[in-house]
Amino acid sequence: MSSGSLDRRQFVQTGAAAVLTAASYDRVVGANDRVGVGFIGYGLIGKRHVLDFQAQPDVRMTAVAEAHRGRLEEARTTIGGSVKAHGDFRKLLDDREVDAVVVSTPDHWHALMTMLACAAGKDVYVEKPLTLFVREGRWMVDVARRHQRVVQVGTQQRSGGHYQKAKELIQAGHIGKISSVRMTSFRNIMPGYGTQADREPPPEIDWNMWLGPAPWRQYNPHRCIYRFRWFWDYSGGQITNLGHAAWAADSACRTMERRRTLKMPFSNIPAGRLSGRIAKRPVASKIHSDWNSLARKEAWPSPGVVLW
């Protein structure tokens, strides 16, 4: 945990200079100005980001947005001061005191929130996985370039200082010549969650806001906090959340400075399901009708990509 915290702090210490340049240069009046940061999402990872950014002297904790009212109040208490708390993240994006945004929401929100933030003139730190389907990534790159924003993705396992040190030691020959690398990874929830009936959402959750660009579904506890990862509407499972084997293989190839084709069995996924379900996803989902009034259509690369 300490190494993870260091990585995130290093983002502010090294990347925040770029954030300050891109987002706030025209308002800088002295070298000690701080970056106004807004946080969207205050769950498991969102809390960690808040605590780590609090430790940075060059950060001003400006605003937080969260669809879960209990978590929103917890965030307000944790951050303290005059932080602004919003149930609707678009109000955070409209705040001119927010220079940069940290996105720590369920996966299906990552791409849209990042693009909306870029269009609003904010720089972005967005958690992994970057996208729900491949084309979202291309849109995000286009939008970030169009609005000249700085965007960083939270794939800490690739940028961690301990990985850089390991690479240095291995390349210096500390363990001798490497001829083979083997990796294993297992993570699942056993014996499973069972089933629960659909129901009305609890009063503390804005279910429509939580769903956002995802298809409409009746609330079910299994579709919400953390367990959303087991539904294609919101995530790609633990392989896109953690992907230990993929990260390990990537790190091994980078360490040895070799190009390799990554082969993974995906033995726990029915044949054809992974490629078929992702490849055949619609280009974009229909946003719920009550989003019309504040939708920022300019965030999308071309008109008609999203059906408003």
ABEGO torsion letter per residue (X at the ends): XAAAAAAAAAAAAAAAAAAAAAAAAAABABAABBBBBBBBEBBAAAAAAAAAAAABAABBBABBBBABAAAAAAAAAAAEEABBBBABAAAAAABAABABBBBBBBAAAAAAAAAAAAAAGBBBBBBOBABABAAAAAAAAAAAAAAGBBBBBBBAAAABAAAAAAAAAAAAGAAEBBABBBBBBBBBBOAEAEBBBBBBBBAABBAAAAAEABBBBBBBAAABBGAAAABAAABAEAAAAAGAAAAAAAAAAAAAGBBBBBBBAGAABBBGAAAAAAAABBABBBBBAAAAAABBAAABABBGABBX
